[in-house]
Amino acid sequence: MKPISQLITSNRQDLGAQVGRAALILAALVIGSGAAGLVMADMPNACPVDGCIVEIVSIARSGEELEITFKSNFTPDVSKNHFHVWWGENFSVKQVGRNAQPVYGVEQGRWHRHDDFPTYITQGAASTKVRGKAVTVCVSAADRNHNILDIKTYHCMDASNYL
């Protein structure tokens, strides 16, 4: 059996080697992923100080649906902060989250939650098939519980040229 002083020294050397290997692996991952790795590092899911912001950059036709391109200051993830898309003439921003009734005292509307980024094809409650006569598509950030994060921070765009 080794004396305790040798065990401690041996464990420190092993730990140092493990830390060194981990640093090399991390460096390889960052270098290997190039710009994508830097974008991921710059775009956390957490909201920045000014809040989670998402905007519609463009709309295009995609078969019978719309392809929407977004710009955002966070990376969406449905299990965390993500996007809610809805038809603006059908519902207000206060209605497109689970906090509609308890927080804003309005009837809950319909929206499609997703984390497709930067492009998204309308579907579900945001499908062109369920829009009725609506022509304005909207987006806002929502939390993991599907509550709208800030009713003052949403973006809408007229999609009538693509319907």
C-alpha positions as CSV (number, residue, x, y, z in Angstrom):
1,M,0.0,0.0,0.0
2,K,1.2,3.5,-0.9
3,P,1.8,6.1,1.8
4,I,-0.9,8.9,1.9
5,S,1.6,11.5,0.7
6,Q,2.2,9.5,-2.5
7,L,-1.6,9.0,-3.1
8,I,-2.2,12.7,-2.8
9,T,0.7,13.6,-5.2
10,S,-0.5,10.9,-7.6
11,N,-4.1,12.1,-7.5
12,R,-3.0,15.7,-8.1
13,Q,-1.0,14.6,-11.2
14,D,-4.0,12.7,-12.5
15,L,-6.3,15.7,-11.9
16,G,-3.8,18.0,-13.7
17,A,-3.7,15.6,-16.6
18,Q,-7.5,15.4,-16.8
19,V,-7.9,19.2,-16.7
20,G,-5.3,19.5,-19.4
21,R,-7.1,17.0,-21.6
22,A,-10.5,18.7,-21.0
23,A,-9.0,22.1,-22.0
24,L,-7.6,20.6,-25.2
25,I,-11.0,19.0,-26.0
26,L,-12.8,22.3,-25.4
27,A,-10.4,24.2,-27.6
28,A,-10.8,21.7,-30.4
29,L,-14.6,21.9,-30.2
30,V,-14.5,25.7,-30.3
31,I,-12.0,25.8,-33.2
32,G,-13.7,22.9,-35.0
33,S,-17.2,24.5,-34.9
34,G,-15.9,27.8,-36.2
35,A,-18.4,30.6,-36.5
36,A,-21.3,28.3,-35.4
37,G,-19.5,27.8,-32.1
38,L,-19.1,31.5,-31.6
39,V,-22.7,32.2,-32.5
40,M,-23.9,29.7,-30.0
41,A,-21.7,31.3,-27.4
42,D,-23.1,34.8,-28.3
43,M,-26.7,33.6,-28.4
44,P,-27.7,32.1,-25.0
45,N,-31.3,31.1,-24.4
46,A,-31.5,33.4,-21.4
47,C,-32.9,36.9,-22.0
48,P,-30.4,39.7,-22.1
49,V,-30.9,42.7,-19.9
50,D,-33.2,44.4,-22.4
51,G,-35.4,41.3,-22.6
52,C,-35.9,38.5,-25.2
53,I,-36.6,40.2,-28.6
54,V,-37.7,38.5,-31.8
55,E,-38.5,40.2,-35.0
56,I,-39.8,39.0,-38.4
57,V,-37.2,39.9,-41.0
58,S,-39.0,38.5,-44.1
59,I,-41.9,36.4,-45.3
60,A,-42.0,34.2,-48.4
61,R,-44.5,31.7,-49.8
62,S,-43.7,28.0,-49.1
63,G,-46.3,25.9,-50.9
64,E,-49.6,26.7,-49.1
65,E,-47.8,28.0,-46.0
66,L,-45.4,30.9,-45.2
67,E,-41.7,30.8,-44.6
68,I,-40.8,33.4,-42.0
69,T,-37.3,34.5,-41.2
70,F,-36.6,35.8,-37.7
71,K,-34.0,37.9,-36.1
72,S,-33.6,37.4,-32.3
73,N,-31.2,38.2,-29.5
74,F,-31.5,34.7,-27.9
75,T,-31.5,31.1,-29.2
76,P,-35.0,29.7,-28.9
77,D,-35.7,26.3,-27.2
78,V,-39.2,25.1,-26.6
79,S,-38.3,23.7,-23.2
80,K,-37.0,27.2,-22.3
81,N,-37.5,30.6,-23.9
82,H,-39.0,30.2,-27.4
83,F,-41.3,31.9,-30.0
84,H,-45.1,32.1,-30.2
85,V,-46.5,32.9,-33.7
86,W,-50.1,33.9,-34.3
87,W,-52.5,35.8,-36.6
88,G,-52.7,39.4,-35.5
89,E,-56.3,40.1,-36.5
90,N,-57.4,37.0,-34.6
91,F,-55.7,37.5,-31.2
92,S,-53.8,40.2,-29.3
93,V,-50.4,39.6,-27.7
94,K,-52.1,39.4,-24.3
95,Q,-54.0,36.3,-25.6
96,V,-51.2,34.2,-27.0
97,G,-49.8,32.8,-23.8
98,R,-51.0,30.7,-20.9
99,N,-50.9,33.8,-18.8
100,A,-53.7,35.4,-20.8
101,Q,-56.5,34.9,-18.3
102,P,-54.7,34.9,-15.0
103,V,-52.5,37.9,-15.7
104,Y,-54.3,40.0,-18.3
105,G,-57.9,38.9,-17.8
106,V,-58.5,38.0,-21.4
107,E,-59.6,34.8,-23.1
108,Q,-56.7,32.6,-24.1
109,G,-56.2,32.6,-27.9
110,R,-54.3,30.2,-30.2
111,W,-50.7,30.4,-31.2
112,H,-48.0,28.0,-32.4
113,R,-45.0,27.6,-30.2
114,H,-41.7,26.7,-31.7
115,D,-37.9,27.1,-31.7
116,D,-37.3,27.0,-35.5
117,F,-34.6,29.6,-36.1
118,P,-33.8,31.5,-38.2
119,T,-36.5,30.2,-40.5
120,Y,-39.9,28.8,-39.7
121,I,-42.8,27.4,-41.8
122,T,-46.2,28.3,-40.5
123,Q,-48.2,25.4,-39.1
124,G,-50.7,24.5,-36.4
125,A,-52.5,27.5,-35.0
126,A,-50.2,29.7,-37.2
127,S,-51.1,27.9,-40.4
128,T,-52.5,29.8,-43.3
129,K,-55.4,27.3,-43.3
130,V,-56.7,28.6,-39.9
131,R,-56.1,32.3,-40.4
132,G,-59.6,33.1,-41.5
133,K,-59.3,36.6,-43.1
134,A,-56.3,37.6,-41.1
135,V,-53.2,38.8,-43.1
136,T,-50.9,40.0,-40.3
137,V,-48.5,37.4,-38.8
138,C,-47.0,38.2,-35.3
139,V,-44.3,36.8,-33.1
140,S,-43.3,37.2,-29.5
141,A,-41.0,35.5,-27.0
142,A,-42.5,33.1,-24.4
143,D,-41.1,31.2,-21.5
144,R,-41.0,27.5,-20.7
145,N,-44.5,27.7,-19.3
146,H,-45.7,29.3,-22.6
147,N,-46.3,32.7,-20.9
148,I,-45.6,35.8,-23.0
149,L,-42.6,37.4,-21.5
150,D,-43.4,41.0,-22.3
151,I,-46.6,42.2,-24.0
152,K,-44.8,45.3,-25.2
153,T,-42.2,43.3,-27.1
154,Y,-43.7,41.6,-30.1
155,H,-43.5,42.1,-33.9
156,C,-46.0,41.8,-36.6
157,M,-45.8,42.0,-40.4
158,D,-48.4,42.2,-43.2
159,A,-48.3,38.9,-45.1
160,S,-51.1,39.7,-47.6
161,N,-48.7,39.7,-50.6
162,Y,-47.8,36.0,-49.9
163,L,-51.3,34.6,-49.2
